[in-house]
Amino acid sequence: MPGLSVLDLSRKLHAVKDTTPIIFFTSQDSSELRAQAEAHDGAVYFRKTNAGLDILAAIRHIIQLQETVSG
């Protein structure tokens, strides 16, 4: 996203109490970035090189979290 990283977007959403779950797709991989991404509620982080099944698993994880919260 030009001018705004997904981590910045996540912080902005969190600041206004928006609970939209975020899946972080990145071509970068660092333990610091991963820790920052996973610190956000409902966030799932993985590299763009992960297989399609990993992406589907992440989406299912987010749906399960939402169902738990909605309850």
Summary of the structure (lengths in Angstrom):
residues: 71
radius of gyration: 12.4
end to end distance: 32.8
largest distance: 36.3
contacts: 164
relative contact order: 0.17
helix: 52%
strand: 11%
